Amino acid sequence: MQAEEREKLLQRLRRIEGQVRGLQRMLSEEQYCVDILVQIAAVRAALDQVGLAVFQNHSRQCIQQALDEEKGPEAMEQLMQALNRFIK
């Protein structure tokens, strides 16, 4: 993963961390449950975007490297397992 991409993902994760702290605060302040659920959905969506970016990076860079090293079938199996875990 390139340094610029890594930094963007780290920034996203820091934002998500802030959202989670906000959720903790909302719960401790006993805010309206629907508002909390909306924020949980937002955190999930943000994490999904980070996961998708990591998956895309892996698909482009790591799979190409595996193909170059003639390890394509093993890399594809690993990719499919990772995708399965990600989408569940």
C-alpha positions in Angstrom: 0.0 0.0 0.0 1.4 3.4 -0.9 2.1 5.9 1.9 -0.5 8.3 0.7 -3.3 5.7 0.6 -2.2 4.4 4.0 -2.4 7.9 5.5 -5.9 8.5 4.0 -7.1 5.3 5.5 -5.6 6.2 8.9 -7.4 9.5 8.8 -10.7 7.8 8.1 -10.1 5.4 11.0 -9.3 8.3 13.3 -12.7 9.9 12.2 -14.4 6.6 12.9 -12.7 6.4 16.3 -14.2 9.8 17.1 -17.6 8.6 16.0 -17.3 5.6 18.3 -16.4 7.9 21.2 -19.4 10.0 20.3 -21.6 6.9 20.5 -20.2 6.1 24.0 -21.1 9.6 25.0 -24.6 9.3 23.5 -25.2 6.1 25.5 -23.9 7.5 28.7 -26.1 10.6 28.3 -29.0 8.3 27.5 -29.8 10.0 24.2 -32.7 8.9 22.0 -32.2 5.3 20.8 -33.0 6.1 17.2 -30.3 8.7 17.1 -27.8 6.2 18.5 -28.9 3.6 15.9 -28.4 6.2 13.1 -24.9 6.8 14.4 -24.1 3.1 14.6 -25.2 2.7 10.9 -22.9 5.6 10.0 -19.9 4.0 11.8 -20.6 0.7 10.0 -20.8 2.4 6.6 -17.5 4.2 7.3 -15.8 0.9 8.3 -17.2 -0.8 5.2 -15.6 1.9 3.1 -12.2 1.4 4.8 -12.5 -2.4 4.4 -13.4 -2.0 0.7 -10.3 0.3 0.1 -8.1 -2.3 1.8 -9.6 -5.1 -0.2 -9.2 -3.2 -3.4 -5.6 -2.5 -2.6 -4.9 -6.1 -1.8 -6.7 -7.2 -5.0 -4.6 -4.9 -7.2 -1.1 -5.1 -5.6 -0.9 -8.4 -3.7 -2.6 -10.5 -6.3 -0.5 -9.1 -9.0 2.6 -9.9 -7.0 1.4 -13.4 -6.4 0.7 -13.9 -10.1 4.2 -12.6 -11.0 5.6 -15.2 -8.5 3.4 -17.9 -10.0 1.4 -18.3 -6.8 -1.9 -17.2 -8.4 -4.2 -20.1 -7.3 -3.2 -19.8 -3.7 -3.6 -16.0 -3.8 -7.0 -16.2 -5.4 -8.2 -18.7 -2.7 -6.9 -16.4 0.0 -8.7 -13.4 -1.7 -12.0 -15.3 -1.8 -11.7 -16.2 1.9 -11.0 -12.6 2.8 -13.9 -11.4 0.7 -16.2 -14.0 2.4 -15.1 -12.7 5.8 -15.5 -9.1 4.8 -19.1 -9.4 3.4 -20.5 -11.4 6.4 
